[in-house]
Amino acid sequence: MARRPAHKPRHDKPGKPANDGSGGGTGRSRTEVDFENTALLGALFGQFDANLVQVENRLGVYISARGNTVQIEGPTDQVARARDVLTTMSERVAVGQDLDAGLIESIIAMSNEPTLEGIVDSKQDAPPIMIRTRRKTIAPRSATQIDYMKALARDDIVFALGPAGTGKTYLAVAQAVSQLITGDVQRLILSRPAVEAGEKIGFLPGDMKEKVDPFLRPLYDALFDCMPPEQVERHIESGVIEIAPIAFMRGRTLADAFVILDEAQNTTREQMKMFLTRFGQNSRMVVCGDPRQVDIPGGDRMSGLADAVEKLEGVEGFGTIRFTAKDVVRHPIVGRIVDAYEGTAE
């Protein structure tokens, strides 16, 4: 394993503030964390200890690794956070997750949340909150994602509301793939309205599939991330996976299926009612959308998503999860962009 050279604690920078704006404690402390499974240290520390450096820079602490022991020094409250973050990182590695900068950033962001401990904890009686697919094991990256993943496994119909980058569609597709693998459902049906996002793209050549594919590309991307591409294509050809505009749902009953409607804010009230009433035996539905990004032609028509949530929130069998900019799990700058456009940036 490639490692950075050992170096001495930075005593010349006492009380270095955390880069995430949470501040540091008035006192300084030092603690050690021992990791029993040395075979996982390479994945935990990262190449040239890049993962440890990321935690250092974000929390304003100093981390020194010798063998299977990690020493953390810095402001007292930040040392405690860093210890919890490293422990959670090791738990993620132990269950087969690949640590990347985005995942580590999410763990750090959640380190002030009471739900951080136990997200992936083999010592607890309750099973860890995760979704297993052919290609990866997916665990929550924000506190709201924890609630969302519980709702996906529990409720018949789930409304997932919030800005781009919060994992609404991705986690829904992952849950759908997981249930297909286990045989809980027999097919996946992924749909969205064929509405341009504020643009007029004009005439599209080709057959019906070629015309609608550009609108459905985000659903393909999520599928390919959860299943081998050749398996996705085989399931699409056999009809096990169906990807189609919402207009194709009219007149059908969708039984034994996991059904996902993406970009639902661009449905009309009539379309949403039609879609929800397609629900059949042994099925699940997830309706994803951002109520602030409505692109319905005409501009004066009420979004079917907002109307459905208003009518159905609290009804038995329905779950509603609301994401905010703090739940964005793409690059951190995406969250700041969302904040800025929503007028919440400081």
C-alpha positions in Angstrom: 0.0 0.0 0.0 1.4 3.4 -1.0 1.7 5.6 2.1 2.6 9.2 2.7 5.7 9.7 4.9 5.2 9.8 8.7 5.2 13.4 10.1 5.0 15.0 13.5 1.8 16.6 14.9 1.4 20.2 13.8 1.8 21.8 17.3 2.6 25.1 15.5 -1.1 25.4 14.5 -3.1 25.1 17.8 -6.8 25.3 17.6 -7.0 25.2 13.8 -10.6 25.8 12.9 -12.6 23.2 11.0 -13.1 24.0 7.3 -16.8 23.1 7.4 -17.7 26.1 9.5 -18.6 24.1 12.6 -15.7 25.6 14.6 -13.4 23.9 17.0 -13.4 23.3 20.7 -11.5 25.6 23.1 -9.3 22.7 24.3 -7.2 20.2 22.5 -7.1 16.5 22.9 -5.6 13.4 21.5 -7.1 10.0 21.0 -6.3 6.7 19.3 -8.4 4.3 17.3 -7.4 0.7 16.7 -8.7 -1.2 13.6 -8.6 -4.9 14.0 -8.9 -6.0 10.4 -5.6 -4.9 8.9 -6.6 -6.2 5.5 -9.1 -3.3 5.1 -6.6 -0.6 6.0 -5.6 0.1 2.4 -9.2 0.8 1.4 -9.8 2.8 4.6 -6.8 5.1 4.4 -6.8 5.5 0.6 -3.8 5.8 -1.8 -1.1 7.9 -0.1 -3.5 8.2 2.9 -5.8 10.5 0.7 -8.9 9.6 2.8 -7.2 10.5 6.0 -6.0 13.8 4.5 -9.6 14.6 3.5 -10.8 14.1 7.0 -7.9 16.2 8.4 -8.6 19.1 6.1 -12.4 19.1 6.6 -12.3 18.8 10.4 -9.1 20.7 11.2 -7.4 17.8 13.0 -4.1 16.0 12.6 -4.2 12.2 11.9 -1.2 9.9 12.2 -1.4 6.3 11.2 1.1 3.7 12.4 0.2 0.1 11.7 -3.4 -0.5 12.6 -3.5 2.4 15.1 -4.7 5.8 14.1 -3.9 8.8 16.4 -6.1 11.9 16.1 -5.1 15.3 17.6 -6.8 18.7 17.5 -9.7 20.6 19.0 -11.5 18.3 21.4 -14.9 18.3 19.7 -13.4 17.9 16.3 -11.3 15.0 17.5 -14.5 13.2 18.6 -16.1 13.9 15.2 -13.0 12.6 13.4 -13.0 9.4 15.5 -16.7 8.8 14.7 -16.1 9.5 11.0 -13.2 7.1 10.8 -15.2 4.4 12.6 -18.1 4.8 10.2 -15.7 4.7 7.2 -14.3 1.4 8.5 -17.8 0.0 8.8 -18.6 1.0 5.2 -15.4 -0.7 4.0 -16.2 -3.8 6.0 -19.6 -4.3 4.3 -18.0 -3.9 0.8 -18.5 -0.2 0.0 -15.9 1.7 -1.9 -14.8 4.9 -0.2 -14.6 7.9 -2.5 -14.4 11.6 -1.8 -18.1 12.1 -2.1 -19.0 9.3 0.3 -16.4 10.6 2.9 -17.8 14.1 2.5 -21.3 12.7 3.2 -20.1 10.9 6.3 -18.4 14.0 7.6 -21.5 16.0 6.9 -23.6 13.5 8.9 -21.1 13.4 11.8 -23.1 16.0 13.7 -26.3 14.0 13.2 -27.4 11.6 15.9 -28.1 9.0 13.2 -24.4 8.7 12.2 -23.7 5.9 14.6 -25.5 2.7 13.5 -26.0 3.5 9.8 -23.7 0.5 9.2 -23.0 -1.2 12.5 -22.6 -4.9 12.6 -22.7 -4.9 16.4 -26.3 -3.8 16.5 -29.2 -6.2 16.4 -31.0 -4.3 13.6 -29.7 -4.9 10.1 -27.8 -2.1 8.5 -29.6 0.3 6.2 -28.4 -0.5 2.8 -29.4 -1.6 -0.7 -27.5 -4.4 -2.4 -27.4 -4.6 -6.2 -25.4 -6.7 -8.7 -22.7 -4.0 -8.9 -22.5 -2.4 -5.5 -23.8 -2.0 -2.0 -25.4 1.3 -1.4 -25.7 2.9 2.1 -27.3 6.3 2.9 -25.2 9.4 2.5 -27.4 11.9 4.4 -29.8 11.7 7.3 -32.8 12.2 5.0 -31.6 9.3 2.8 -31.9 7.1 5.9 -35.6 7.9 6.1 -36.0 7.6 2.4 -34.4 4.1 2.2 -36.7 3.0 5.1 -39.7 4.3 3.3 -38.7 2.6 0.1 -38.7 -0.8 1.9 -41.9 0.0 3.9 -44.5 2.0 2.0 -46.6 1.1 -1.0 -46.2 4.5 -2.7 -43.5 7.0 -1.8 -43.3 10.7 -2.8 -39.6 11.9 -2.9 -39.4 15.7 -3.2 -36.4 17.9 -3.4 -33.6 19.4 -5.5 -31.3 17.6 -7.9 -28.4 15.6 -6.6 -30.1 14.3 -3.4 -30.3 10.7 -4.7 -34.1 10.6 -5.1 -34.1 8.7 -8.5 -30.9 6.8 -8.0 -31.9 5.2 -4.7 -35.4 4.4 -6.1 -33.8 2.6 -9.1 -31.3 0.8 -6.8 -34.2 -0.4 -4.6 -36.1 -1.5 -7.7 -33.1 -3.5 -8.9 -32.6 -5.1 -5.5 -36.2 -6.2 -5.4 -36.0 -7.6 -8.9 -32.9 -9.6 -7.9 -34.6 -11.1 -4.8 -37.8 -11.9 -6.7 -40.0 -9.5 -4.7 -41.2 -8.0 -8.0 -41.2 -9.5 -11.5 -40.5 -6.3 -13.5 -39.3 -2.7 -13.3 -41.2 0.1 -15.0 -39.4 3.4 -15.2 -41.3 6.5 -16.5 -41.1 10.2 -16.8 -43.0 12.9 -18.7 -41.5 13.8 -22.1 -41.1 17.5 -21.3 -38.1 19.7 -22.3 -36.4 21.5 -19.4 -37.1 25.0 -20.6 -35.9 24.4 -24.1 -37.5 23.6 -27.5 -35.4 20.9 -29.1 -37.6 20.6 -32.1 -38.2 17.5 -34.3 -36.4 14.3 -33.2 -35.6 11.7 -35.9 -36.0 7.9 -35.5 -38.6 5.5 -34.2 -40.5 6.0 -30.9 -37.8 4.6 -28.7 -35.2 6.8 -30.3 -37.5 9.9 -29.9 -38.1 9.4 -26.1 -34.7 8.0 -25.1 -33.1 11.4 -24.5 -35.8 12.2 -21.9 -35.2 8.9 -20.1 -31.4 8.9 -20.1 -31.0 9.6 -16.4 -33.0 6.4 -15.7 -30.7 4.4 -18.0 -27.6 5.9 -16.2 -28.9 4.7 -12.8 -29.7 1.3 -14.1 -26.2 0.8 -15.6 -24.7 1.8 -12.3 -26.7 -0.9 -10.5 -26.6 -3.8 -13.1 -24.1 -4.9 -15.7 -25.0 -3.2 -19.0 -25.5 -6.5 -20.9 -28.0 -7.6 -18.3 -29.9 -4.3 -18.5 -30.1 -4.6 -22.3 -31.3 -8.2 -22.0 -34.0 -7.3 -19.5 -35.2 -4.4 -21.6 -35.4 -6.6 -24.7 -37.4 -9.3 -22.7 -39.7 -6.7 -21.2 -38.6 -7.3 -17.6 -37.4 -3.7 -17.5 -39.6 -1.2 -19.3 -38.6 2.5 -19.8 -41.3 4.6 -21.3 -43.0 8.1 -21.2 -45.9 8.5 -18.8 -48.3 8.6 -21.7 -47.7 4.9 -22.3 -49.1 4.0 -18.9 -52.7 4.9 -19.8 -55.2 2.0 -19.6 -52.8 -0.4 -17.9 -52.7 -2.2 -14.5 -49.1 -2.5 -13.2 -49.0 -5.6 -11.0 -46.0 -7.4 -9.6 -43.9 -4.4 -10.5 -41.7 -1.7 -9.1 -42.8 1.5 -10.8 -40.8 4.7 -10.7 -42.0 8.1 -12.1 -39.2 10.6 -12.4 -39.4 14.4 -12.9 -43.0 14.1 -11.7 -43.3 17.8 -11.2 -43.8 18.1 -14.9 -47.0 16.0 -14.9 -50.4 17.5 -15.0 -53.0 16.7 -12.4 -54.8 14.4 -14.9 -51.6 12.6 -15.7 -50.7 12.1 -12.1 -54.1 10.7 -11.2 -53.9 8.4 -14.2 -50.5 7.2 -13.2 -51.3 6.5 -9.5 -54.4 4.6 -10.4 -52.3 2.1 -12.4 -51.2 0.6 -9.1 -51.7 -3.2 -9.0 -51.3 -6.1 -6.7 -47.8 -6.7 -5.2 -46.4 -3.5 -6.6 -44.5 -0.5 -5.3 -44.4 3.0 -6.7 -42.0 5.8 -6.2 -42.8 9.3 -7.5 -39.7 11.6 -7.7 -39.6 15.3 -8.4 -38.6 18.8 -7.5 -41.7 21.0 -7.0 -39.5 24.1 -7.7 -38.5 23.0 -11.2 -41.8 22.9 -13.0 -41.5 22.9 -16.9 -45.1 22.2 -17.8 -46.0 23.9 -21.1 -48.2 27.0 -20.7 -46.8 27.9 -17.2 -50.3 28.3 -15.6 -51.1 24.6 -15.0 -50.7 23.2 -11.5 -48.1 20.5 -11.1 -49.6 17.0 -10.7 -46.9 16.2 -8.1 -47.9 19.2 -5.8 -51.5 18.3 -6.2 -51.0 14.6 -5.4 -48.9 15.4 -2.3 -51.5 17.8 -1.0 -54.3 15.3 -1.4 -52.5 12.1 -0.3 -49.9 13.0 2.3 -50.8 11.2 5.5 -53.0 8.6 3.8 -52.2 5.1 4.9 -49.7 3.4 2.5 -48.2 6.6 1.3 -44.8 8.0 2.4 -43.5 11.5 1.8 -39.8 12.3 2.0 -38.6 15.9 1.6 -34.9 16.6 0.7 -33.2 19.9 1.0 -29.9 21.4 -0.3 -28.0 19.9 2.7 -28.9 16.4 1.4 -27.2 17.0 -2.0 -24.7 14.1 -2.4 -23.0 15.3 -5.6 -20.0 17.6 -5.5 -20.3 19.9 -2.5 -20.6 22.9 -4.8 -23.9 21.5 -6.1 -25.4 22.1 -2.7 -24.1 25.7 -2.7 -25.6 26.2 -6.1 -29.0 25.0 -4.9 -28.8 27.2 -1.9 -27.9 30.2 -4.0 -30.8 29.7 -6.4 -33.2 29.1 -3.6 -32.1 32.3 -1.8 -30.8 30.5 1.3 -27.1 31.1 0.8 -25.5 33.4 3.4 
